[in-house]
Structure formats: structure tokens, C-alpha cells
């Protein structure tokens, strides 16, 4: 399992050293493990798995931490490519999976000694148990919920983001003042449709 993440804050135009450091850990950390272990794992007789940890931020791309979002988007793309390459091999015995945790109470998620876990966050143990169940059932995308955001809301956020491209909306329109209320209406209507 590749679980590497740092998230120093910065804009898209400053903090180049933070960008390099973020990509070195979040992307090249994953890539180094793959280059080290996949060549021998594809020759094993037993079924085995590679699990790369992405992030919802690498898919929904919320403003405020461009280097982290971009690095986790790269992990998503890297893992999708790996899954395809492994599946294309004769008699594949190694599968790749993208673990996409929700709000998890870790150091990256705000955990500190003596500080209580916020009610909206999941513990690392909860996310791992959820992930293992999905891997056993053959899921590639393991979009993990938390106590704050329902899976259905995650799905709607992802669909809205894809709609920015196909519908010609501004980048990250979910946060754009001209589209924010439309996004909120889209989520309300989507949740209502799922209840019906």
C-alpha cells in the first residue's frame, strides 16, 4: 500500500519548492514503490494488490491547495494507468486500486496529541476497514465516506466537476459566485432524486 502525503499550502504561482516537495512525496513516493515492487509482484503465483492512496481533493479540486490537489490528481491518473496495464497482461494476478479517503483524523487531517477527533472525521482504522472490504469485492475506485459528507454528495460533486468541462462552465464553478447557487440547487435536486 502506497500511502504518502504532505500538503503544504501555496498558490499556483508561488512556493515552487513546496510544489517540488509535494510531488516528490505524493507522486514520486508512489511511483518509486511501484517501480520497486511491481516487477517482482507480477511474477508471483498468488493474487496480490497494489493500493495507492489518492484524495477527494485530487478529483474535486477545491481551491486553496493547488499543489496537493495536483499531486493527488497525478496519483489518480498513475493508478488508473497501472490498473489498465496490469489488466492487459495475460493471466493477471496483480490488481491496482485507488483508495480515496474522506476526512480522516490523521496529522494531515488536523490530529494532534490530546485533541479530540471531530465528529465529522473517520478514524484511520475505519477507513482501512472500509477499503479492505471494497478491495475484496474488486472495486478499483474506493471512494471512502466520512461522518460529514454522504457518498451521494461526493458523487454529485464529482459529476458537477466533470460538467464544468462538458458544459463549458468556468473552472471550479462550484465555488464561482455566478454558479454557487446553481451547484447547491443541483445537489438538492440530486439528493431528492436519489430518495425517490
C-alpha positions in Angstrom: 0.0 0.0 0.0 1.3 3.4 -1.0 0.2 6.0 1.5 2.3 9.1 1.2 1.0 12.6 1.6 2.1 16.1 2.6 0.1 19.2 1.8 2.0 22.5 2.2 -0.2 25.4 1.3 0.5 27.8 -1.5 -0.9 29.3 -4.7 -0.3 28.1 -8.2 2.3 30.7 -8.9 4.4 30.8 -5.8 6.2 28.3 -3.5 7.9 26.3 -6.2 10.0 24.4 -3.6 6.7 23.4 -1.9 5.4 22.1 -5.3 8.6 20.0 -5.8 8.5 18.7 -2.3 4.8 17.8 -2.6 5.3 16.0 -5.9 8.4 14.2 -4.6 6.5 12.7 -1.7 2.9 12.4 -3.0 3.7 11.3 -6.6 7.3 10.1 -6.8 6.9 8.2 -3.5 4.1 6.2 -5.1 6.0 5.8 -8.3 9.2 4.6 -6.5 7.2 1.9 -4.7 5.6 0.8 -7.9 8.9 0.6 -9.7 10.4 -1.3 -6.8 7.7 -3.9 -6.2 5.5 -4.3 -9.3 8.2 -6.1 -11.5 8.5 -8.9 -8.9 4.8 -8.9 -7.9 3.6 -9.6 -11.5 5.6 -12.9 -11.5 4.1 -14.2 -8.2 1.7 -17.1 -8.3 -0.6 -15.7 -5.7 -3.1 -12.9 -6.2 -1.7 -9.6 -4.9 -2.8 -6.0 -4.9 -1.2 -2.5 -5.2 -3.3 0.2 -3.3 -2.4 3.8 -4.0 -3.8 6.5 -1.7 -5.3 9.4 -3.6 -7.6 12.1 -2.2 -11.0 13.5 -3.0 -9.1 16.8 -3.5 -7.4 15.2 -6.5 -10.8 14.7 -8.0 -13.0 17.6 -6.9 -10.1 20.1 -6.7 -11.2 22.5 -4.1 -9.4 25.9 -4.1 -6.7 26.7 -1.7 -4.1 23.9 -2.0 -3.2 23.6 -5.7 0.0 21.6 -5.2 -1.7 18.9 -3.1 -4.7 18.7 -5.4 -2.5 18.4 -8.5 -0.3 15.7 -6.8 -3.3 13.6 -5.9 -4.8 14.0 -9.4 -1.5 12.7 -10.7 -1.8 9.7 -8.3 -5.3 9.0 -9.7 -4.1 9.1 -13.3 -1.0 7.0 -12.4 -3.1 4.3 -10.7 -5.7 4.2 -13.5 -2.9 3.6 -16.0 -1.3 0.9 -13.8 -4.7 -0.9 -13.4 -5.1 -0.9 -17.2 -1.6 -2.2 -17.8 -1.9 -5.0 -15.2 -5.4 -6.0 -16.5 -3.9 -6.2 -20.1 -1.3 -8.8 -19.1 -2.0 -12.4 -19.8 -3.4 -14.2 -16.7 -3.2 -11.1 -14.5 -2.5 -11.9 -10.8 -1.9 -8.3 -9.6 -4.5 -5.6 -9.4 -4.3 -1.9 -8.7 -6.8 0.1 -6.6 -7.2 3.8 -5.9 -8.0 4.4 -2.2 -9.8 7.8 -1.9 -10.3 8.5 1.8 -12.7 11.1 3.1 -12.0 13.3 6.1 -9.7 11.1 8.2 -8.4 12.1 11.6 -4.6 11.9 10.9 -1.9 14.5 11.3 -2.7 15.7 7.7 -6.4 15.9 8.8 -5.7 18.0 11.9 -5.0 15.3 14.5 -2.8 16.4 17.4 -2.0 14.7 20.7 -4.6 15.4 23.3 -7.1 16.8 20.8 -10.5 15.0 20.3 -11.4 13.7 16.9 -14.0 15.9 15.3 -17.4 14.2 14.9 -17.3 14.6 11.1 -14.0 12.7 10.6 -13.4 9.0 10.4 -10.5 7.2 12.2 -7.8 5.7 10.1 -9.0 2.3 11.3 -12.5 3.0 9.9 -11.1 4.0 6.5 -8.9 0.9 6.3 -11.7 -1.5 7.2 -13.9 0.2 4.5 -11.0 0.0 2.0 -10.3 -3.7 2.6 -14.0 -4.6 2.1 -14.0 -2.8 -1.2 -10.7 -4.3 -2.4 -12.1 -7.8 -1.5 -15.1 -7.0 -3.7 -12.9 -6.0 -6.7 -13.6 -2.2 -6.6 -10.9 -0.1 -8.3 -12.2 3.3 -7.1 -12.6 3.1 -3.3 -14.3 6.4 -2.5 -14.5 6.4 1.3 -17.2 8.3 3.1 -16.8 10.1 6.4 -19.3 11.3 9.0 -19.6 14.8 7.4 -20.2 14.1 3.7 -22.5 11.4 2.4 -21.3 9.3 -0.6 -24.2 10.6 -2.7 -22.9 14.2 -2.2 -19.4 13.1 -3.2 -20.9 11.6 -6.4 -22.8 14.8 -7.2 -19.6 16.9 -6.6 -17.6 14.7 -8.9 -20.3 14.8 -11.6 -20.6 18.6 -11.3 -16.8 19.0 -11.7 -16.9 16.9 -14.9 -19.8 19.1 -16.1 -17.5 22.1 -15.9 -15.7 20.7 -18.9 -18.6 19.3 -21.0 -20.9 22.2 -20.3 -18.3 25.0 -20.8 -18.6 26.4 -17.3 -15.7 28.3 -15.6 -13.0 26.2 -13.9 -14.1 25.2 -10.4 -17.5 26.6 -11.0 -18.8 25.1 -7.7 -17.0 28.0 -5.9 -17.7 30.6 -8.6 -20.2 33.4 -7.4 -22.3 33.0 -10.6 -22.6 29.3 -10.2 -22.6 28.6 -6.5 -26.4 28.7 -6.1 -26.8 26.6 -9.2 -24.4 24.0 -7.7 -26.4 24.0 -4.4 -29.6 23.5 -6.3 -28.0 20.7 -8.3 -27.1 18.9 -5.1 -30.5 19.4 -3.6 -32.3 18.1 -6.7 -29.8 15.2 -7.0 -30.3 14.2 -3.4 -34.1 14.4 -3.8 -33.9 12.2 -6.9 -31.9 9.6 -5.0 -34.5 9.5 -2.3 -37.4 8.9 -4.8 
